[in-house]
Amino acid sequence: MRTAAGVEASGGAVGPADCPHAIAPGVEVTLRLPWHLRRTRAIVRRRVGRGWEVEVRTVLGTPLHLVLPARALRRV
């Protein structure tokens, strides 16, 4: 059972698997911004400053790393 602080009553912290909207490393997301990459799927790699580094695979299979704010990402 969760409390208002987001901690389970058992004492464990709530992780990304418990919250369907949480963004964390390894989570698959769709991009909202920039507009020309809208609805493109990406994998979150790490937290960077005030944003998240995501990896998008191009058609040729090469990785494209972008740093985007959390508002530009939606968890799949």
N, C-alpha and C positions, 0 to 999 in steps of 0.2 A: 504494500500500500504506500502511495506517495504522500508526502506532506506538501505544504505550500512552498517550502524551500526547494523542492525538487529532489529530495533525498528519500529513499525508501525507509519505511519504518524499521526494517531489519538493520539499517545502518549503512547499506551500500549506496553508492552514488548511482544515479540514473545515467545509463550510457546511451549511445546512438541507436542501439537496437531497441531500446524502450521507447524512444520518441521518434515518431515517423517523419518529423520535419527537421531533425537535427542534421547538421552538416559536419562531417568528420572525415579524417583521412581514410581512403578506401571506399567511400560511398560514391555510387553512381548518381550523377545529377544531369539535368538538362539546363542549357544556358538560356537566359532571358535577354542578356546583353552581351556583346554588341548585336545590333539588329540583324546583321547579315549572317550571324552564327546562331540565331534564335532556333530553339528546339534541337540543337545539336547535343548529343550525349557526350559526357566527359566524366573522368574519374578525378576525385579530389585527392591531391597529393599531400599538401601541408598548409599550415596557417602561416601567412606572411604578412607581418605588419598589421594593417587594418583590413586585409582581404584574405582570399584563399587561392592557392596555386592549383590549377586544374590542368589535366592533360587531355588533349583532344587528339584523336588519331585521324590523320588526313586520309584521303582516298588511296594514296601511295603507301600508307602504313607508317609514315614518319610521325613522331609525336610532336605536337605543338603545345608548348607550355604557356599558359596565360595566368595572370594574377587579376582576379575579379572580386568585387565586393560581394558580400553574402546576399544582398538583394538581387543580384544578377543570376543566382543559382536556385534551382528548384530540385529537391530530392525526388528521384524516380520511385 
